[in-house]
């Protein structure tokens, strides 16, 4: 828990810095604490223009919580972000996940 404690303190000291939030999300993701992963990813995404990765992580965490519609929305936002930042492979990966989730071609 030491890493989480350090990151929590950083997040409190620097509330406008998105980096501790992403770090916290990653730590909670490793532990399978999906609710806290979602909490910190959402905070991170409110603060920064992500290139797509965080949206994919958010989608995965939401799926783990059974929030399929919210997960699809996260993947869609990830597709838009990936395209905005010229990451077509990531956009295609998220499109594939959505197709698998919805059963649509």
Long-range contacts (C-beta under 8 A, 24 or more apart in sequence): 3-27, 4-28, 16-47, 17-47, 18-43, 18-44, 18-47, 18-48, 21-47, 22-54, 25-54, 25-57, 26-57, 29-57, 29-61, 32-64, 34-61, 34-62, 34-64, 34-65, 35-65, 37-61, 38-62, 38-65, 49-81, 49-84, 50-81, 51-81, 51-82, 51-84, 51-85, 51-87, 51-90, 52-78, 52-79, 52-81, 52-82, 52-85, 52-87, 52-90, 52-91, 52-94, 53-78, 53-90, 54-78, 55-81, 55-94, 56-90, 56-93, 56-94, 56-97, 59-94, 59-97, 63-101, 68-101, 71-101, 72-98, 72-101, 72-102
